[in-house]
Amino acid sequence: MILDLTKLLSAGNGQEKYTSTFDMPEVAHYGESFPVKNAEPFELTVTNESGKSLTVTGKTKVTLSIPCDRCLKEVAVIFPIEIDEAFVIEDEQIVTDADENEDLADKKSVDVDRLVYDQMEMNWPDKVLCKPDCKGLCPVCGHDLNEGDCGCNRTVLDPRMAQFLDVFNDSKK
């Protein structure tokens, strides 16, 4: 959602509240797309401070469906979003820094979806698990080990010691 702030910017001073929603159907993260399961509507407060700076604040929650890192089951991950972004105003226009917030605002408007997306990127979990003790998938057959053992031999031998195993197997013959 793009907020048109022309009226607030020309006022020179003031505050307005906007009701907004996160409108992206999915979120991209490191080349993968994750569907948005829920995005709560929220209120944004935009403050023009003496025509010199613009502050955008608000809080919401967005729920994404992300696969478990061990067993690949879908997990609903809730991202609490706290927006607190400041912009510089010059000549009744928002001035953006090419290194930091160039894609967040454009002269007289602010991209709310981009503000929310950036907060999700900064708070992305290192590891997503369906439960803390998730056993994952069998590396041999791919069976979900949370549903029971598959009976595969999952012993991984150190390749540096494989020659010794051959010696022991030969001596048994």
Contact map, one row per residue, 1 for C-alpha under 8 A:
11100000000000000001111000000000000000000000000000000000000000000000000000000000000000000000000000000000000000111000000000000000000000000000000000000000000000000000000000000
11110000000000000000000000000000000000000000000000000000000000000000000000000000000000000000000000000000000011111000000000000000000000000000000000000000000000000000000000000
11111000000000000000000000000000000000000000000000000000000000000000000000000000000000000000000000000000000011110000000000000000000000000000000000000000000000000000000000000
01111100000000000000000000000000000000000000000000000000000000000000000000000000000000000000000000000000000111000000000000000000000000000000000000000000000000000000000000000
00111111100000000000000000000000000000000000000000000000000000000000000000000000000000000000000000000000000111000000000000000000000000000000000000000000000000000000000000000
00011111110000000000000000000000000000000000000000000000000000000000000000000000000000000000000000000000000110000000000000000000000000000000000000000000000000000000000000000
00001111111000000000000000000000000000000000000000000000000000000000000000000000000000000000000000000000000000000000000000000000000000000000000000000000000000000000000000000
00001111111111110000000000000000000000000000000100000000000000000000000000000000000000000000000000000000000000000000000000000000000000000000000000000000000000000000000000000
00001111111110000000000000000000000000000000000100100000000000000000000000000000000000000001100000000000000100000000000000000000000000000000000000000000000000000000000000000
00000111111100000000000000000000000000000000000000000000000000000000000000000000000000000001000000000000000000000000000000000000000000000000000000000000000000000000000000000
00000011111111000000000000000000000000000000000000100000000000000000000000000000000000000000000000000000000000000000000000000000000000000000000000000000000000000000000000000
00000001111111000000000000000000000000000000000111100000000000000000000000000000000000000001000000000000000000000000000000000000000000000000000000000000000000000000000000000
00000001101111100000000000000000000000000000001111100000000000000000000000000000000000000000000000000000000000000000000000000000000000000000000000000000000000000000000000000
00000001001111110000000000000000000000000000001111000000000000000000000000000000000000000000000000000000000000000000000000000000000000000000000000000000000000000000000000000
00000001000011111000000000000000000000000000111100000000000000000000000000000000000000000000000000000000000000000000000000000000000000000000000000000000000000000000000000000
00000001000001111100000000000000000000000000111000000000000000000000000000000000000000000000000000000000000000000000000000000000000000000000000000000000000000000000000000000
00000000000000111110000000000000000000000011110000000000000000000000000000000000000000000000000000000000000000000000000000000000000000000000000000000000000000000000000000000
00000000000000011111000000000000000000000011110000000000000000000000000000000000000000000000000000000000000000000000000000000000000000000000000000000000000000000000000000000
00000000000000001111100000000000000000001111000000000000000000000000000000000000000000000000000000000000000000000000000000000000000000000000000000000000000000000000000000000
10000000000000000111110000000000000000001111000000000000000000000000000000000000000000000000000000000000000000010000000000000000000000000000000000000000000000000000000000000
10000000000000000011111000000000000000111100000000000000000000000000000000000000000000000000000000000000000000001000000000000000000000000000000000000000000000000000000000000
10000000000000000001111100000000000000111000000000000000000001000000000000000000000000000000000000000000000000011001000000000000000000000000000000000000000000000000000000000
10000000000000000000111110000000000000000000000000000000000000000000000000000000000000000000000000000000000000001000000000000000000000000000000000000000000000000000000000000
00000000000000000000011111100000000100000000000000000000000000000000000000000000000000000000000000000000000000001000000000000000000000000000000000000000000000000000000000000
00000000000000000000001111100000001100000000000000000000000000000000000000000000000000000000000000000000000000000000000000000000000000000000000000000000000000000000000000000
00000000000000000000000111110000111100000000000000000000000000000000000000000000000000000000000000000000000000000000000000000000000000000000000000000000000000000000000000000
00000000000000000000000111111000111100000000000000000000000000000000000000000000000000000000000000000000000000000000100000000000000000000000000000000000000000000000000000000
00000000000000000000000001111111110000000000000000000000000000000000000000000000000000000000000000000000000000000000000000000000000000000000000000000000000000000000000000000
00000000000000000000000000111111110000000000000000000000000000000000000000000000000000000000000000000000000000000000000010000000000000000000000000000000000000000000000000000
00000000000000000000000000011111000000000000000000000000000000000000000000000000000000000000000000000000000000000000000000000000000000000000000000000000000000000000000000000
00000000000000000000000000011111100000000000000000000000000000000000000000000000000000000000000000000000000000000000000000000000000000000000000000000000000000000000000000000
00000000000000000000000000011111110000000000000000000000000000000000000000000000000000000000000000000000000000000000000000000000000000000000000000000000000000000000000000000
00000000000000000000000001111011111000000000000000000000000000000000000000000000000000000000000000000000000000000000000000000000000000000000000000000000000000000000000000000
00000000000000000000000001111001111100000000000000000000000000011100000000000000000000000000000000000000000000000000000000000000000000000000000000000000000000000000000000000
00000000000000000000000011100000111110000000000000000000000000011100000000000000000000000000000000000000000000000000000000000000000000000000000000000000000000000000000000000
00000000000000000000000111100000011111100000000000000000000001111000000000000000000000000000000000000000000000000000000000000000000000000000000000000000000000000000000000000
00000000000000000000000000000000001111100000000000000000000001111000000000010000000000000000000000000000000000000000000000000000000000000000000000000000000000000000000000000
00000000000000000000000000000000000111110000000000000000000001110000000000000000000000000000000000000000000000000000000000000000000000000000000000000000000000000000000000000
00000000000000000000110000000000000111111000000000000000000111100000000000000000000000000000000000000000000000000000000000000000000000000000000000000000000000000000000000000
00000000000000000000110000000000000001111100000000000000000111000000000000000000000000000000000000000000000000000000000000000000000000000000000000000000000000000000000000000
00000000000000000011110000000000000000111110000000000000000100000000000000000000000000000000000000000000000000000000000000000000000000000000000000000000000000000000000000000
00000000000000000011100000000000000000011111000000000000011100000000000000000000000000000000000000000000000000000000000000000000000000000000000000000000000000000000000000000
00000000000000001111000000000000000000001111100000000000011000000000000000000000000000000000000000000000000000000000000000000000000000000000000000000000000000000000000000000
00000000000000001111000000000000000000000111110000000001111000000000000000000000000000000000000000000000000000000000000000000000000000000000000000000000000000000000000000000
00000000000000111100000000000000000000000011111000000011110000000000000000000000000000000000000000000000000000000000000000000000000000000000000000000000000000000000000000000
00000000000000111100000000000000000000000001111100000111100000000000000000000000000000000000000000000000000000000000000000000000000000000000000000000000000000000000000000000
00000000000011110000000000000000000000000000111110000111000000000000000000000000000000000000000000000000000000000000000000000000000000000000000000000000000000000000000000000
00000001100111100000000000000000000000000000011111111110000000000000000000000000000000000000000000000000000000000000000000000000000000000000000000000000000000000000000000000
00000000000111000000000000000000000000000000001111111110000000000000000000000000000000000000000000000000000000000000000000000000000000000000000000000000000000000000000000000
00000000000111000000000000000000000000000000000111111000000000000000000000000000000000000000000000000000000000000000000000000000000000000000000000000000000000000000000000000
00000000101110000000000000000000000000000000000111111100000000000000000000000000000000001101000000000000000000000000000000000000000000000000000000000000000000000000000000000
00000000000000000000000000000000000000000000000111111100000000000000000000000000000000011100000000000000000000000000000000000000000000000000000000000000000000000000000000000
00000000000000000000000000000000000000000000000111111110000000000000000000000000000001111000000000000000000000000000000000000000000000000000000000000000000000000000000000000
00000000000000000000000000000000000000000000011110111111000000000000000000000000000001111000010000000000000000000000000000000000000000000000000000000000000000000000000000000
00000000000000000000000000000000000000000000111110001111100000000000000000000000000111100000000000000000000000000000000000000000000000000000000000000000000000000000000000000
00000000000000000000000000000000000000000001111000000111110000000000000000000000001111000000000000000000000000000000000000000000000000000000000000000000000000000000000000000
00000000000000000000000000000000000000000001110000000011111000000000000000000000011110000000000000000000000000000000000000000000000000000000000000000000000000000000000000000
00000000000000000000000000000000000000000111100000000001111100000000000000000000011100000000000000000000000000000000000000000000000000000000000000000000000000000000000000000
00000000000000000000000000000000000000000111000000000000111110000000000000000001111000000000000000000000000000000000000000000000000000000000000000000000000000000000000000000
00000000000000000000000000000000000000111100000000000000011111000000000000000001110000000000000000000000000000000000000000000000000000000000000000000000000000000000000000000
00000000000000000000000000000000000000110000000000000000001111100000000000000111100000000000000000000000000000000000000000000000000000000000000000000000000000000000000000000
00000000000000000000010000000000000111110000000000000000000111110000000000000111100000000000000000000000000000000000000000000000000000000000000000000000000000000000000000000
00000000000000000000000000000000000111100000000000000000000011111000000000011110000000000000000000000000000000000000000000000000000000000000000000000000000000000000000000000
00000000000000000000000000000000011111000000000000000000000001111100000000011110000000000000000000000000000000000000000000000000000000000000000000000000000000000000000000000
00000000000000000000000000000000011110000000000000000000000000111110000001111000000000000000000000000000000000000000000000000000000000000000000000000000000000000000000000000
00000000000000000000000000000000011000000000000000000000000000011111000001111000000000000000000000000000000000000000000000000001000000000000000000000000000000000000000000000
00000000000000000000000000000000000000000000000000000000000000001111101111100000000000000000000000000000000000000000000000000001100000000000000000000000000000000000000000000
00000000000000000000000000000000000000000000000000000000000000000111111111100000000000000000000000000000000000000000000000000001110000000000000000000000000000000000000000000
00000000000000000000000000000000000000000000000000000000000000000011111100000000000000000000000000000000000000000000000000000011100000010000000000000000000000000000000000000
00000000000000000000000000000000000000000000000000000000000000000001111100000000000000000000000000000000000000000000000000000000100001111000000000000000000000000000000000000
00000000000000000000000000000000000000000000000000000000000000000011111110000000000000000000000000000000000000000000000000000000000001111000000100000000000000000000000000000
00000000000000000000000000000000000000000000000000000000000000000011111111000000000000000000000000000000000000000000000000000000000000010000000000000000000000000000000000000
00000000000000000000000000000000000000000000000000000000000000000011001111100000000000000000000000000000000000000000000000000000010000000000000000000000000000000000000000000
00000000000000000000000000000000000000000000000000000000000000001111000111110000000000000000000000000000000000000000000000000000010000000000000000000000000000000000000000000
00000000000000000000000000000000000000000000000000000000000000001111000011111000000000000000000000000000000000000000000000000001110000000000000000000000000000000000000000000
00000000000000000000000000000000000010000000000000000000000000111100000001111100000000000000000000000000000000000000000000000000000000000000000000000000000000000000000000000
00000000000000000000000000000000000000000000000000000000000000111100000000111110000000000000000000000000000000000000000000000000000000000000000000000000000000000000000000000
00000000000000000000000000000000000000000000000000000000000011110000000000011111000000000000000000000000000000000000000000000000000000000000000000000000000000000000000000000
00000000000000000000000000000000000000000000000000000000000011110000000000001111100000000000000000000000000000000000000100100000000000000000000000000000000000000000000000000
00000000000000000000000000000000000000000000000000000000001111000000000000000111110000000000000000000000000000000000000000000000000000000000000000000000000000000000000000000
00000000000000000000000000000000000000000000000000000000001111000000000000000011111000000000000000000000000000000001001100000000000000000000000000000000000000000000000000000
00000000000000000000000000000000000000000000000000000000111100000000000000000001111100000000000000000000000000000000001000000000000000000000000000000000000000000000000000000
00000000000000000000000000000000000000000000000000000001111000000000000000000000111110000000000000000000000000000011001000000000000000000000000000000000000000000000000000000
00000000000000000000000000000000000000000000000000000011110000000000000000000000011111000000000000000000000000000000000000000000000000000000000000000000000000000000000000000
00000000000000000000000000000000000000000000000000000011100000000000000000000000001111100000000000000000000000000000000000000000000000000000000000000000000000000000000000000
00000000000000000000000000000000000000000000000000001111000000000000000000000000000111110000000000000000000000000000000000000000000000000000000000000000000000000000000000000
00000000000000000000000000000000000000000000000000001110000000000000000000000000000011111000011100000000000000000000000000000000000000000000000000000000000000000000000000000
00000000000000000000000000000000000000000000000000011100000000000000000000000000000001111100011100000000000000000000000000000000000000000000000000000000000000000000000000000
00000000000000000000000000000000000000000000000000111100000000000000000000000000000000111111111000000000000000000000000000000000000000000000000000000000000000000000000000000
00000000000000000000000000000000000000000000000000110000000000000000000000000000000000011111111000000000000000000000000000000000000000000000000000000000000000000000000000000
00000000000000000000000000000000000000000000000000000000000000000000000000000000000000001111100000000000000000000000000000000000000000000000000000000000000000000000000000000
00000000110100000000000000000000000000000000000000100000000000000000000000000000000000001111110000000000000100000000000000000000000000000000000000000000000000000000000000000
00000000100000000000000000000000000000000000000000000000000000000000000000000000000000001111111000000000001100000000000000000000000000000000000000000000000000000000000000000
00000000000000000000000000000000000000000000000000000100000000000000000000000000000000111101111100000000111110000000000000000000000000000000000000000000000000000000000000000
00000000000000000000000000000000000000000000000000000000000000000000000000000000000000111100111110000000011000000000000000000000000000000000000000000000000000000000000000000
00000000000000000000000000000000000000000000000000000000000000000000000000000000000000110000011111011100110000000000000000000000000000000000000000000000000000000000000000000
00000000000000000000000000000000000000000000000000000000000000000000000000000000000000000000001111111100000000000000000000000000000000000000000000000000000000000000000000000
00000000000000000000000000000000000000000000000000000000000000000000000000000000000000000000000111111100000000000000000000000000000000000000000000000000000000000000000000000
00000000000000000000000000000000000000000000000000000000000000000000000000000000000000000000000011111100000000000000000000000000000000000000000000000000000000000000000000000
00000000000000000000000000000000000000000000000000000000000000000000000000000000000000000000000111111100000000000000000000000000000000000000000000000000000000000000000000000
00000000000000000000000000000000000000000000000000000000000000000000000000000000000000000000000111111111100000000000000000000000000000000000000000000000000000000000000000000
00000000000000000000000000000000000000000000000000000000000000000000000000000000000000000000000111111111110000000000000000000000000000000000000000000000000000000000000000000
00000000000000000000000000000000000000000000000000000000000000000000000000000000000000000000000000001111110000100100000000000000000000000000000000000000000000000000000000000
00000000000000000000000000000000000000000000000000000000000000000000000000000000000000000000000000001111110001110110000000000000000000000000000000000000000000000000000000000
00000000000000000000000000000000000000000000000000000000000000000000000000000000000000000000010100001111111111100000000000000000000000000000000000000000000000000000000000000
00000000000000000000000000000000000000000000000000000000000000000000000000000000000000000000011100000111111111000000000000000000000000000000000000000000000000000000000000000
00000000000000000000000000000000000000000000000000000000000000000000000000000000000000000000111000000000111110000000000000000000000000000000000000000000000000000000000000000
00011100100000000000000000000000000000000000000000000000000000000000000000000000000000000001110000000000111111000000000000000000000000000000000000000000000000000000000000000
01111100000000000000000000000000000000000000000000000000000000000000000000000000000000000000010000000000111111100000000000000000000000000000000000000000000000000000000000000
01111000000000000000000000000000000000000000000000000000000000000000000000000000000000000000000000000001110111110000000000000000000000000000000000000000000000000000000000000
11100000000000000000000000000000000000000000000000000000000000000000000000000000000000000000000000000011100011111110000000000000000000000000000000000000000000000000000000000
11100000000000000001010000000000000000000000000000000000000000000000000000000000000000000000000000000001000001111111000000000000000000000000000000000000000000000000000000000
11000000000000000000111100000000000000000000000000000000000000000000000000000000000000000000000000000000000000111111100000000000000000000000000000000000000000000000000000000
00000000000000000000000000000000000000000000000000000000000000000000000000000000000000000000000000000011000000111111110000000000000000000000000000000000000000000000000000000
00000000000000000000000000000000000000000000000000000000000000000000000000000000001000000000000000000001000000111111111000000000000000000000000000000000000000000000000000000
00000000000000000000010000000000000000000000000000000000000000000000000000000000101000000000000000000000000000011111111100000000000000000000000000000000000000000000000000000
00000000000000000000000000100000000000000000000000000000000000000000000000000000000000000000000000000000000000001111111110000000000000000000000000000000000000000000000000000
00000000000000000000000000000000000000000000000000000000000000000000000000000000000000000000000000000000000000000111111111000000000000000000000000000000000000000000000000000
00000000000000000000000000000000000000000000000000000000000000000000000000000000111000000000000000000000000000000011111111100000000000000000000000000000000000000000000000000
00000000000000000000000000000000000000000000000000000000000000000000000000000010100000000000000000000000000000000001111111110000000000000000000000000000000000000000000000000
00000000000000000000000000001000000000000000000000000000000000000000000000000000000000000000000000000000000000000000111111110000000000000000000000000000000000000000000000000
00000000000000000000000000000000000000000000000000000000000000000000000000000000000000000000000000000000000000000000011111110000000000000000000000000000000000000000000000000
00000000000000000000000000000000000000000000000000000000000000000000000000000010000000000000000000000000000000000000001111111000000000000000000000000000000000000000000000000
00000000000000000000000000000000000000000000000000000000000000000000000000000000000000000000000000000000000000000000000111111100000000000000000000000000000000000000000000000
00000000000000000000000000000000000000000000000000000000000000000000000000000000000000000000000000000000000000000000000000111111000000000000000000000000000000000000000000000
00000000000000000000000000000000000000000000000000000000000000000000000000000000000000000000000000000000000000000000000000011111000000000000000000000000000000000000000000000
00000000000000000000000000000000000000000000000000000000000000000000100000000000000000000000000000000000000000000000000000001111100000000000000000000000000000000000000000000
00000000000000000000000000000000000000000000000000000000000000000111100000100000000000000000000000000000000000000000000000001111110000000000000000000000000000000000000000000
00000000000000000000000000000000000000000000000000000000000000000011110000100000000000000000000000000000000000000000000000000011111101000000000000000000000000000000000000000
00000000000000000000000000000000000000000000000000000000000000000001000011100000000000000000000000000000000000000000000000000001111101000000000000000000000000000000000000000
00000000000000000000000000000000000000000000000000000000000000000000000000000000000000000000000000000000000000000000000000000000111111000000000000000000000000000000000000000
00000000000000000000000000000000000000000000000000000000000000000000000000000000000000000000000000000000000000000000000000000000111111000000000000000000000000000000000000000
00000000000000000000000000000000000000000000000000000000000000000000000000000000000000000000000000000000000000000000000000000000001111100000000000000000000000000000000000000
00000000000000000000000000000000000000000000000000000000000000000000011000000000000000000000000000000000000000000000000000000000111111110000000001000000000000000000000000000
00000000000000000000000000000000000000000000000000000000000000000000011000000000000000000000000000000000000000000000000000000000000011111000000111000000000000000000000000000
00000000000000000000000000000000000000000000000000000000000000000000111100000000000000000000000000000000000000000000000000000000000001111100000111000000000000000000000000000
00000000000000000000000000000000000000000000000000000000000000000000011000000000000000000000000000000000000000000000000000000000000000111110011110000000000000000000000000000
00000000000000000000000000000000000000000000000000000000000000000000000000000000000000000000000000000000000000000000000000000000000000011111111110000101010000000000000000000
00000000000000000000000000000000000000000000000000000000000000000000000000000000000000000000000000000000000000000000000000000000000000001111110000000000010000000000000000000
00000000000000000000000000000000000000000000000000000000000000000000000000000000000000000000000000000000000000000000000000000000000000000111110000000001110000000000000000000
00000000000000000000000000000000000000000000000000000000000000000000000000000000000000000000000000000000000000000000000000000000000000000111111000000001000000000000000000000
00000000000000000000000000000000000000000000000000000000000000000000000000000000000000000000000000000000000000000000000000000000000000001111111100000000000000000000000000000
00000000000000000000000000000000000000000000000000000000000000000000000000000000000000000000000000000000000000000000000000000000000000001100111110000100000000000000000000000
00000000000000000000000000000000000000000000000000000000000000000000001000000000000000000000000000000000000000000000000000000000000000111100011111110000000000000000000000000
00000000000000000000000000000000000000000000000000000000000000000000000000000000000000000000000000000000000000000000000000000000000000111100001111111100000000000000000000000
00000000000000000000000000000000000000000000000000000000000000000000000000000000000000000000000000000000000000000000000000000000000001110000000111111000000000000000000000000
00000000000000000000000000000000000000000000000000000000000000000000000000000000000000000000000000000000000000000000000000000000000000000000000111111000000000000000000000000
00000000000000000000000000000000000000000000000000000000000000000000000000000000000000000000000000000000000000000000000000000000000000000000000111111100000000000000000000000
00000000000000000000000000000000000000000000000000000000000000000000000000000000000000000000000000000000000000000000000000000000000000000000000011111110000000000000000000000
00000000000000000000000000000000000000000000000000000000000000000000000000000000000000000000000000000000000000000000000000000000000000000100001010011111000000000000000000000
00000000000000000000000000000000000000000000000000000000000000000000000000000000000000000000000000000000000000000000000000000000000000000000000000001111100000000000000000000
00000000000000000000000000000000000000000000000000000000000000000000000000000000000000000000000000000000000000000000000000000000000000000101100000000111110000000000000000000
00000000000000000000000000000000000000000000000000000000000000000000000000000000000000000000000000000000000000000000000000000000000000000001000000000011111000000000000000000
00000000000000000000000000000000000000000000000000000000000000000000000000000000000000000000000000000000000000000000000000000000000000000111000000000001111100000000000000000
00000000000000000000000000000000000000000000000000000000000000000000000000000000000000000000000000000000000000000000000000000000000000000000000000000000111110000000000000000
00000000000000000000000000000000000000000000000000000000000000000000000000000000000000000000000000000000000000000000000000000000000000000000000000000000011111000000000000000
00000000000000000000000000000000000000000000000000000000000000000000000000000000000000000000000000000000000000000000000000000000000000000000000000000000001111101100000000000
00000000000000000000000000000000000000000000000000000000000000000000000000000000000000000000000000000000000000000000000000000000000000000000000000000000000111111100000000000
00000000000000000000000000000000000000000000000000000000000000000000000000000000000000000000000000000000000000000000000000000000000000000000000000000000000011111100000000000
00000000000000000000000000000000000000000000000000000000000000000000000000000000000000000000000000000000000000000000000000000000000000000000000000000000000001111110000000000
00000000000000000000000000000000000000000000000000000000000000000000000000000000000000000000000000000000000000000000000000000000000000000000000000000000000011111111100000000
00000000000000000000000000000000000000000000000000000000000000000000000000000000000000000000000000000000000000000000000000000000000000000000000000000000000011111111110000000
00000000000000000000000000000000000000000000000000000000000000000000000000000000000000000000000000000000000000000000000000000000000000000000000000000000000000011111111000000
00000000000000000000000000000000000000000000000000000000000000000000000000000000000000000000000000000000000000000000000000000000000000000000000000000000000000001111111100000
00000000000000000000000000000000000000000000000000000000000000000000000000000000000000000000000000000000000000000000000000000000000000000000000000000000000000001111111110000
00000000000000000000000000000000000000000000000000000000000000000000000000000000000000000000000000000000000000000000000000000000000000000000000000000000000000000111111111000
00000000000000000000000000000000000000000000000000000000000000000000000000000000000000000000000000000000000000000000000000000000000000000000000000000000000000000011111111100
00000000000000000000000000000000000000000000000000000000000000000000000000000000000000000000000000000000000000000000000000000000000000000000000000000000000000000001111111110
00000000000000000000000000000000000000000000000000000000000000000000000000000000000000000000000000000000000000000000000000000000000000000000000000000000000000000000111111111
00000000000000000000000000000000000000000000000000000000000000000000000000000000000000000000000000000000000000000000000000000000000000000000000000000000000000000000011111111
00000000000000000000000000000000000000000000000000000000000000000000000000000000000000000000000000000000000000000000000000000000000000000000000000000000000000000000001111111
00000000000000000000000000000000000000000000000000000000000000000000000000000000000000000000000000000000000000000000000000000000000000000000000000000000000000000000000111111
00000000000000000000000000000000000000000000000000000000000000000000000000000000000000000000000000000000000000000000000000000000000000000000000000000000000000000000000011111
